[in-house]
Amino acid sequence: MPPLKTRLHGGDIYGAARELNRDPDEILDFSASINPLGPSSHVWKAITASRHLLSHYPDPHCWDLRQALATFWCTDPEQIAVGNGSTELIDVLPRALGIHRLLVVQPTFSEYAAAMRRAGGQATSLYADRSDQYAIPIDRLCRVMETGRSEGRSINGIVLCHPNSPTGQACSGDDVARLAAAARRRGFWLVIDEAFADYCPERSVLPHAASWPHVVVLRSMTKFYALPGLRVGYAVATPTVVRRLRRQLPPWSVSVMGQVAAVAALNDASHARQSLRFMAQERERFKMLLAALPGCLVLPTHTNYFLMELPRGRHAREMTEQLRNEGLLVRDCSSVPGCNARSIRLAVRSQQENNRLIQALSNLLHDGV
Ligand SMILES: Cc1ncc(COP(=O)(O)O)c(C=O)c1O
């Protein structure tokens, strides 16, 4: 067998389509966790109605979108910075805030450490316990905050992916507030990535964080609003921090259609409710089917994806490649620090698509016996 590739992120339907000599539309992507109901119908209408704007530069200040977000969150537009996906904001954060050593709670999204490396800083890790189903180790985190050191080195920032990817774990809003208080006492930056918090709004700290001077909350229009191709994310923080962030962003980084679509998506409360209802039901059904696969362990989640461990003796990387050959993309988590070699992350998609994945997994697991 040729050496298996390590793929850093999910969602590359184009690469898979090229390799398999297929059309990207034929690839079923369980590796990026996007709302299976797709974008709101308001988005299509808004994009069509804004076609004439394509021959203009986008609004560099994202004024309408910041206004819509401020209304949505009952805050001020000056407390919002919009980026080309939250990835762009993650990228500029170390430079904007002067973070030189960032504490990352593993296993988690790889871009925090990657952004630190690009900015010439370092990331240091604290590991959640698998035996605790990767629960966010909030007490240990607070202790690190008190000493200001991790792995023997001083830190000045911490990032919490909340809920976390790929584990699906979240702690209570009160626990995050405790962490924020500890960070504040030490003068550390706390970045809270809420890219998946739309699925557990009761755990979000965004409504409070706008008044915490050392906290930045990141949100994404990619996942719940199903706009990954348009690249829109935003940060909520105090006006001073927002100004620092915006100074690091390149001009016009958020496209016309990204801005228009994000406003339309935010204003469709009915699609949001329908999406949450669908997810609550289909997630349970999918979980039961996954858990019934021989030897598989499915971890609990607060989001629209599951971290699953394959049976002993199986390797996530091989399974990912085998599914890929069938046009099914799942996220191989074997290279995510803190995850074991049997870990894969699976998005919840439509009922029919989920059934197809279950069938494929079942065939492959039985073939291997
Ligand atoms: C936890 C987390 N945060 C942020 C992002 C970046 O999302 P985007 O740049 O599309 O807003 C991702 C993407 O996979 C993610 O998983």
Ligand as a Chemical Component Dictionary entry (heavy atoms), coordinates in Angstrom:
data_LIG
# 
_chem_comp.id                   LIG 
_chem_comp.type                 NON-POLYMER 
_chem_comp.pdbx_formal_charge   0 
_chem_comp.three_letter_code    LIG 
# 
loop_
_chem_comp_atom.comp_id 
_chem_comp_atom.atom_id 
_chem_comp_atom.alt_atom_id 
_chem_comp_atom.type_symbol 
_chem_comp_atom.charge 
_chem_comp_atom.model_Cartn_x 
_chem_comp_atom.model_Cartn_y 
_chem_comp_atom.model_Cartn_z 
_chem_comp_atom.pdbx_ordinal 
LIG C1 C1 C 0 -12.995 24.932 16.087 1  
LIG C2 C2 C 0 -12.859 25.693 14.818 2  
LIG N1 N1 N 0 -12.668 27.005 14.864 3  
LIG C3 C3 C 0 -12.555 27.733 13.745 4  
LIG C4 C4 C 0 -12.605 27.141 12.503 5  
LIG C5 C5 C 0 -12.443 27.995 11.282 6  
LIG O1 O1 O 0 -13.667 28.219 10.673 7  
LIG P1 P1 P 0 -13.865 29.336 9.576  8  
LIG O2 O2 O 0 -12.542 29.897 9.219  9  
LIG O3 O3 O 0 -14.502 28.659 8.433  10 
LIG O4 O4 O 0 -14.751 30.379 10.223 11 
LIG C6 C6 C 0 -12.800 25.769 12.402 12 
LIG C7 C7 C 0 -12.838 25.114 11.080 13 
LIG O5 O5 O 0 -12.812 23.941 10.926 14 
LIG C8 C8 C 0 -12.937 25.015 13.599 15 
LIG O6 O6 O 0 -13.126 23.702 13.557 16 
# 
loop_
_chem_comp_bond.comp_id 
_chem_comp_bond.atom_id_1 
_chem_comp_bond.atom_id_2 
_chem_comp_bond.value_order 
_chem_comp_bond.pdbx_ordinal 
LIG C1 C2 SING 1  
LIG C2 N1 SING 2  
LIG C2 C8 DOUB 3  
LIG N1 C3 DOUB 4  
LIG C3 C4 SING 5  
LIG C4 C5 SING 6  
LIG C4 C6 DOUB 7  
LIG C5 O1 SING 8  
LIG O1 P1 SING 9  
LIG P1 O2 DOUB 10 
LIG P1 O3 SING 11 
LIG P1 O4 SING 12 
LIG C6 C7 SING 13 
LIG C6 C8 SING 14 
LIG C7 O5 DOUB 15 
LIG C8 O6 SING 16 
# 
